[in-house]
Amino acid sequence: MEEKFSKFIKEIRQKNNLTQKDLAKKYHVTYQAVSKWEKAKNLPDISLIKQIAKDYNMSVEEIFDGKKN
């Protein structure tokens, strides 16, 4: 699950032409936190995952599945 999530977060970021610092600033976290998400070393808080899903017009399930339905 973490690997799919991490790859998808990176895809979302890159498709929206955002750097890790840009994404970090948007969600009030450090760029190191974003790096850890993308390397499947850590996951964001569930409230943050919900906000990411909302911001990119997808469900939490789609994020964890690693694909937009």
Secondary structure, DSSP 4 states (H G I P E B T S, - for coil): -HHHHHHHHHHHHHHTT--HHHHHHHTTS-HHHHHHHHTTS----HHHHHHHHHHTT--HHHHHHTS--
